Amino acid sequence: MGHKSVIMAIAGREGNKMTKVIVKNGKVDEALRSFKQKVIKNGHIKKIKEKEHYSKPGVRRRNAKKEYIKNCRKRDRKNR
C-alpha cells in the first residue's frame, strides 16, 4: 500500500467545513485536480471574488437577476 496524505483547505468563516482530498499512491496531480473541482463546485472561489471589493446593493441585485435569467435559460435548453 502506498503512502496516503490529506490536502485540506479552510473555506472562509464557515467554521469546520473543509474541503478534503486524499492523495492515493503519491498521485498529487490527480488529488490537486479533484480538489480544484470540489472548491469550484462548492462556490468558494465565487465568494472570494465577490468579497474582493464592495458592490452597492443595487448592483448586487442586478447581478443576481442577470444570473437568475442566465440559469433559467440554461435550464430551459436542457429541458427541450
Buried (B, 14 or more C-beta within 10 A) or exposed (E): EEEEEEBEEEBEEEEEEEBEBEBBEEEEEEBEEBBEEBBEEBEBEEEEEEEEEEEEEEEEEEEEEEEEEEEEEEEEEEEE
